[in-house]
């Protein structure tokens, strides 16, 4: 169990991460992993806790998107059919800790640069393009498998790609990213349970769950209120970039870094 000061600081950081990430349709799992690595030594505990917090954030976000009519299930199904089983399979892999963090760090750097590029290209008028469903199956499966291995929902990888492709309106893509993270987080947790590697720090996890729930609810409402804009997207990309560099160097290569 963490000291009182540690859990307050960690819960505050989780609240801010959930607020920022959920405002663009993400869960924050990547940053939860990095923050948890600062205070917990158990690798499986870090992975399990991040997925659980991810699930809490996007459950609330997905519900709000559903209420507003942005969850277009027929369009989302091709991504989910392949991502759900492959996220489960990815979670079964018992990666070595340093390799896990190297993979996570590289993935986050890619996600950060992709998010910056797609944000800079967003304009007021947005004309969606048409793509084959087979591409949706392929993207869903690839991102689902990667998300299962690294312990995050995968929306942070999928959304920049879809925005770059002009797959649909940004708000619809944010809704897809949120729901995509939801189902893949559930699938990933089931994979961890099946592999007997699902471990969470009780009672500390309850403070973190409350923090991310509140932050996620506020962030999702900012997004639906169209207050997120390019500034929040770029701040999110900056946060992902910093986290990615830190994870890659400190946790992956064990170098002294901030």
N, C-alpha and C positions, 0 to 999 in steps of 0.2 A: 504493500500500500504506500502511495506517495505521501510526502509531507503536505500539510495544509497549503503552504505557500506554493509548492510545486503544482498541486492540482488546480489551484486558482489561476495561476499563470497559464497552465496548459489548456484549461477550459476556456479562458479568454482568447487564446490564440486559435482554438478550434472554432469558437464563435465567429471570429473575424474571417477565418478561412471559409467557413460555410456561407457567410454573408456574401463574400466576394464571388466565390465560385457559383453559388446557386443563382446569382443575378445574371449569369450567362448560360445557365442550364446544366452546370456541372455539379458534382458531389463533393469534390475536395479531397478525394482519397489519396492523391499523390502527395499533397502537403501533410495530410495526417500521418502518412508513413514516415516522412522526414522528421516531423515533430516527435512522434512516438519513439523514433530511434534515439532521440536525445535522452530519454528517461527510462526506457525499458531495454533490457539486454536480451530477452527472449524473442527470437526472430519470429516465431509462429504467433506469439502474442501481438506483436506489432502488426503483422499482416491481417490477423483476424479482427483486431480492433478497428483498423482503418476501413475494412470492408463493412463492418457493422455500422460505423458512423456514416459511411457513404450511403448505406441503405436508408438510414433515418432521414438524411437530408433530401434525397431524391424521392422518397415516398411522399413527403409533404409537397414537394415541387410538382410531382406528377399529378397529384390530386388537384392542385390549383390549376394546372394546365388543362386537365380534364374538365373541370368546372367551366373554364372559359372556351371550351370547344377546340383547343389546339392539338389534342391527341388524336391524330388521324390514323387509327389502328390499321386500316387496310393498307396504307402506304408504309406502315412500320413493320408489318408482318415479315416481309422477306429478310429484313435485317435480323429479326429475332429468331427466326427458324434455325439459322445457322449459328448465331452467336451464343444462344443459351447452352446447347450441348458442348460447344467448343470452349466456352468459359469454364464449364464443369471439368472438362478434360485438362485445361490449362492449370486449374487449381490443384489437380492431382500431382503435378510435378513438384517434387521436393528438391528445389534448387538450392545449391550452396549459397550461403548468405552473401558473399562478396559478388558472386555472379548475378544474384537477384538484384542487388543495388546498382550494379553496372547497367543491367538491362533497363531498370527503372529510370536511371539517370539519363541514358541515351534517349529513351522514349519521351521523357519530359522535355528535353532540349528540342526534339523534333516538334512536339506539341506546341511549345512556346513560339517557335519561329512560324509554324503554320498558323497559329492564332493571330499573330501580328500581321501576316500577309493577308489573311482573309478579312481582318478588321479594316485594314487600310483600303481594301477593295470594295467594302460595303458602301452603297450609295442609297439615296432616297428611293429611287426607282429600282425595283428588283424584279427581273423577268426570269422565272425559273426555266431551266432547261430539261429536256426529256432524256432519260436513260433507261436502258434495259433492266428488267428485274434481276437478271443474272448478276449484274454488277452489284446490286444490293445484297444478294446472297453472299457474294465473294467478300465484300467489304465487311459485312456483319460477322462472317466466320473468322476472318483474319483478325479483326479488332477484338472480337470476343475471346479468341484464344490468347492473344497478348494480354488482355485485361485479366484473364484468369490466372496467368502466370505471375503477373506483377502485383495482383491484389487490389486493383481498382476497377471501376465500372466500365471504363473505355470510352465514355462520351467525350473526354478531353482529346482523344485521338480522332474520333469519328466526326465531330462537329466541324472542325476546321477543314477537313477533306470535303464534306458536303457543302459547306459554304463556298469553298473554292470552285466546286463543280456547279454551283448555283442550282442545287438539287431542289430547293424550295425556299420559301421566305425564311429569314433568320429566326423569327419567333417559332415557326413550325419545326425548324431544325433544333432549336433549343429544347422544345418539347420532346422531340425524338431522343435527343441526347440524354435528357433526364430519365425518360422511360427506359431507354437502352441501358443506362447505368443501373436502374432499379432491378431489371430482370437479370442482368449479368452479375450484380452483387449477390442476389439470392442464389444464383447458380454457383457462383464462386464459393459462397459460404457452405452450400451443400457439398461441394467438392472437398472443402477443408474438413467438414464433418466426416465424410466418407473416408478420407485419408487419416482421420484421427489427429488432425493438426489444428483444430479450431480451439483457441485458448484466448480468453479475455481477462483483463485485470479487474477483479471485483474487490471492493465496491467502486473503484475509481471510474470504471467504464460508465456508470450511471451519470456522473457529473459531465462527462464528455458527451453523452447522448443528449442530455438536456441542452447543453451549449450549442451543439450542431443543429438541433431541432429549431431552436429559437433563431439562430443565424440563418438557417436555410429558409425558414418561413419569411423572414424579412427580405432576404435577397430575392426570392422568387417573386414577391410582390413588387419589388423595384423593377424587375424585368417585365412583369405584366403591365406595370404602370408606365413602361417605356422610358424609365429614368436611367437605365444602365448605360446605353450609348457606347461610343468608341472609347471614352476615357476609362470606364470600368473594364472593358475588354482588354485594353492595353495594360492596365494595372494587373489584371489577372495573368496576362502573358508574362509580365515582368516577374510576378510572384512565381509562376511555374518555372521560368528560366533560372531564377535564384535557387529555388529548391532543387532543380535538376542538377545544377553545377555542384551544389553542396553534397547532394546524395552521391553523385558520381565520384567526386574527389575524396570526400571524407569516409563515406560508408563503402563505396566500391573499391577505391584504391588505397584507403586508409591513410590519406594525406592530411596534414594539419591545415584546416581551412575554417572560415567563419562558421 
